[in-house]
Amino acid sequence: MLDWLGSLEGSGLQDIQAGTLLLLVAAGLAAGWIDAVVGGGGLLQLPVLLLVPGITPVQALATNKLGSVFGTATSAVTYYRRAHPDLRTALPMAAVALAGSFGGAMVATVLPPSVFKPIIVAALVAVALFTAFRPTVGELTALRHHGRTHHAVAALIGLVIGFYDGLIGPGTGSFLIIAMVVFLGYNFLAASAKAKIVNLATNLGALAFFLPSGHLLWGLGLVLGVANMVGGYLGARMAVSRGSRFIRVVFLVVVGALILRLGYDVVRENILHNA
């Protein structure tokens, strides 16, 4: 299979070494699991993609989206079969998020993501502190809105976070979950189940923009896709069986890692800019 993929022009596998390929598969498995539980798998998968010889940042971003689509689709189906999320909220939210993600990907080509990173770090710190010091938040579903207001708030969340996913990406699933917990009143399990459906749409929206651009490395993306599918399936099953408290703990760990990673990027970029 590796020989077949490597023979494809633009597959991204021609010059890759076995050790790097194994690292990518491991990262894809872990990223799929993390995405299925709380989101944020791109925090792990995207940096590993940048280790591929000759890959550009845009190619890495596009290929990451291709791999992630397989993982989010698998976890979304698994959540649907086991947790039965309310599609009357999730599907319209996903449609708006897809449009937002496409728009974010367009903006990403003309506006550097570094402009937004300090704001994202501050938002993540606020989210982590809120979740840590409000241990009962997200344990039970207690909807804050009903009818049209509920769907309007859900659509706004989908639009804003979908745009963010197309523009930058890391932590999209985490932002979706906490937004649905805080602003809609779902518990962590219900929010995570719906977030997978919306996150699938945001990945498809960004991918729709990258698809005709020629930046996708198909062979590499399909390898990551298979690994993401396995990780997504295992993560979704574990999240459903362990419940909201388990998801909350993993959520805090992933958000902490996102703060460290994006905070490091902000500091490094400031140092390089001032040098």
ABEGO torsion letter per residue (X at the ends): XAAAAAABBGAGAAABBAAAAAAAAAAAAAAAAAAAAAEGAAAAAAAAAAABBGBBAAAAAAAAAAAAAAAAAAAAAAAAAAAGBBAAAAAAAAAAAAAAAAAAAAAAAABBAAAAAAAAAAAAAAAAAAAAABAABGABBBBABBEAAAAAAAAAAAAAAAAAAAAAGBGAAAAAAAAAAAAAGBBAAAAAAAAAAAAAAAAAAAAAAAAAAGABBAAAAAAAAAAAAAAAAAAAAAAAAAEAAAAAAAAAAAAAAAAAAAAAAAAAAAAAAAX
